[in-house]
Amino acid sequence: MSEAATTRTVEQVVRGQLSTALGGVRGMLEAAVPTLVFTATWLTARDLRLALICSVGAALVLLVVRLAQRSSVQFVLNALFGIGIGALFVTLSARSGGTEDEQALAYFLPGLIYNAGYAVLMSLSCITRWPVVGFMVGSVTGDPTAWRSDPQVVRLCTRLTWLLVLPCVVRVVSQGPLWLGANGDVLPAEPVIAALGVMKVVLGWPLQVGALAAMAWVLGRNATPVTPESARTTD
């Protein structure tokens, strides 16, 4: 029997999909540890190359543990990909003559760009009534757009998508001015880099967990049938 046939409500679908997509607490910790290592190493040694090496080393240790346990390496690879993008921005800054502080700031720029872009795209999906969470429902039912025929499902998925947008907006609003101030020599670079490192972790998985808790609350209050047909069979 297919998952679409055994899943009764949209809420059940979304809970399962979000759990898989985020990897639980362990997956979010695996994303946070390399950033913590990078920030701590840079602040103590003031050696950007060493900080990058240690950050990659921490991610590789996590990868080896995952491989030894024969569990999913997806979230560790995501962390390594993020480090790689950060290192690319650092390299570009160095090649353009950036100072060590400017290079360290460049490491945090991809995260800001990602969160800003993610927030814009997710917001547009809500405004146009094609909320991203709706496609999670569609991936289970086998029809990626059939959920739009049910106003209940559209409203629920829109609310859930806005809750996913919120953490991205908070990160950009809180970190963006600091980054711009330090990059423009308005604020001292070293404390800003330290703050960005801490905020990247604090506003990472803990904030995501908060958003998920809010989503769980919304999901716990309703029982929206996946399709009108299933609504009739469950009444």
Solvent accessible surface area in square Angstrom, and as a share of the most:
residue,aa,sasa,rsa
1,M,197,0.88
2,S,68,0.44
3,E,107,0.48
4,A,36,0.28
5,A,70,0.54
6,T,83,0.48
7,T,21,0.12
8,R,122,0.44
9,T,6,0.03
10,V,0,0.00
11,E,1,0.01
12,Q,81,0.36
13,V,4,0.02
14,V,0,0.00
15,R,107,0.39
16,G,41,0.40
17,Q,50,0.22
18,L,13,0.07
19,S,73,0.47
20,T,102,0.59
21,A,55,0.43
22,L,44,0.22
23,G,21,0.20
24,G,33,0.32
25,V,89,0.51
26,R,95,0.35
27,G,3,0.03
28,M,19,0.09
29,L,75,0.37
30,E,5,0.02
31,A,56,0.44
32,A,10,0.07
33,V,50,0.28
34,P,3,0.02
35,T,8,0.05
36,L,88,0.44
37,V,41,0.24
38,F,0,0.00
39,T,7,0.04
40,A,55,0.43
41,T,20,0.12
42,W,0,0.00
43,L,61,0.30
44,T,116,0.68
45,A,48,0.37
46,R,84,0.31
47,D,61,0.32
48,L,12,0.06
49,R,185,0.68
50,L,72,0.36
51,A,0,0.00
52,L,28,0.14
53,I,100,0.51
54,C,46,0.28
55,S,0,0.00
56,V,52,0.30
57,G,29,0.28
58,A,20,0.15
59,A,0,0.00
60,L,82,0.41
61,V,95,0.54
62,L,40,0.20
63,L,29,0.14
64,V,95,0.55
65,V,60,0.35
66,R,18,0.07
67,L,107,0.53
68,A,83,0.64
69,Q,104,0.46
70,R,229,0.84
71,S,40,0.26
72,S,61,0.39
73,V,38,0.22
74,Q,89,0.39
75,F,22,0.09
76,V,0,0.00
77,L,85,0.42
78,N,82,0.42
79,A,11,0.09
80,L,37,0.19
81,F,141,0.59
82,G,40,0.39
83,I,7,0.04
84,G,39,0.38
85,I,55,0.28
86,G,2,0.02
87,A,29,0.23
88,L,92,0.46
89,F,52,0.22
90,V,8,0.05
91,T,55,0.32
92,L,93,0.46
93,S,19,0.12
94,A,46,0.36
95,R,195,0.71
96,S,96,0.62
97,G,62,0.60
98,G,15,0.14
99,T,79,0.46
100,E,71,0.32
101,D,40,0.21
102,E,63,0.28
103,Q,35,0.15
104,A,0,0.00
105,L,1,0.01
106,A,11,0.08
107,Y,13,0.05
108,F,7,0.03
109,L,45,0.22
110,P,20,0.13
111,G,20,0.19
112,L,20,0.10
113,I,95,0.48
114,Y,135,0.51
115,N,17,0.09
116,A,38,0.30
117,G,31,0.30
118,Y,77,0.29
119,A,11,0.08
120,V,87,0.50
121,L,124,0.62
122,M,5,0.02
123,S,22,0.14
124,L,90,0.45
125,S,16,0.10
126,C,7,0.04
127,I,118,0.60
128,T,80,0.46
129,R,114,0.42
130,W,95,0.33
131,P,0,0.00
132,V,56,0.32
133,V,0,0.00
134,G,0,0.00
135,F,83,0.35
136,M,36,0.16
137,V,0,0.00
138,G,2,0.01
139,S,78,0.50
140,V,16,0.09
141,T,36,0.21
142,G,67,0.64
143,D,64,0.33
144,P,78,0.49
145,T,62,0.36
146,A,44,0.34
147,W,8,0.03
148,R,78,0.29
149,S,89,0.58
150,D,12,0.06
151,P,74,0.47
152,Q,92,0.41
153,V,0,0.00
154,V,3,0.01
155,R,122,0.45
156,L,1,0.01
157,C,0,0.00
158,T,24,0.14
159,R,107,0.39
160,L,0,0.00
161,T,0,0.00
162,W,108,0.38
163,L,38,0.19
164,L,13,0.06
165,V,5,0.03
166,L,103,0.51
167,P,2,0.01
168,C,5,0.03
169,V,60,0.35
170,V,52,0.30
171,R,29,0.11
172,V,43,0.25
173,V,99,0.57
174,S,37,0.24
175,Q,13,0.06
176,G,11,0.11
177,P,81,0.51
178,L,49,0.25
179,W,26,0.09
180,L,121,0.60
181,G,10,0.10
182,A,4,0.03
183,N,65,0.33
184,G,47,0.46
185,D,129,0.67
186,V,119,0.68
187,L,68,0.34
188,P,88,0.55
189,A,19,0.14
190,E,80,0.36
191,P,74,0.47
192,V,9,0.05
193,I,1,0.00
194,A,24,0.18
195,A,35,0.27
196,L,0,0.00
197,G,1,0.01
198,V,80,0.46
199,M,40,0.18
200,K,69,0.29
201,V,18,0.10
202,V,81,0.47
203,L,29,0.14
204,G,19,0.18
205,W,75,0.26
206,P,52,0.33
207,L,46,0.23
208,Q,28,0.12
209,V,59,0.34
210,G,40,0.38
211,A,10,0.08
212,L,40,0.20
213,A,61,0.47
214,A,38,0.30
215,M,1,0.00
216,A,52,0.40
217,W,163,0.57
218,V,15,0.08
219,L,4,0.02
220,G,61,0.59
221,R,148,0.54
222,N,55,0.28
223,A,63,0.49
224,T,10,0.06
225,P,22,0.14
226,V,9,0.05
227,T,40,0.23
228,P,58,0.36
229,E,100,0.45
230,S,26,0.17
231,A,23,0.18
232,R,159,0.58
233,T,111,0.64
234,T,59,0.35
235,D,153,0.79
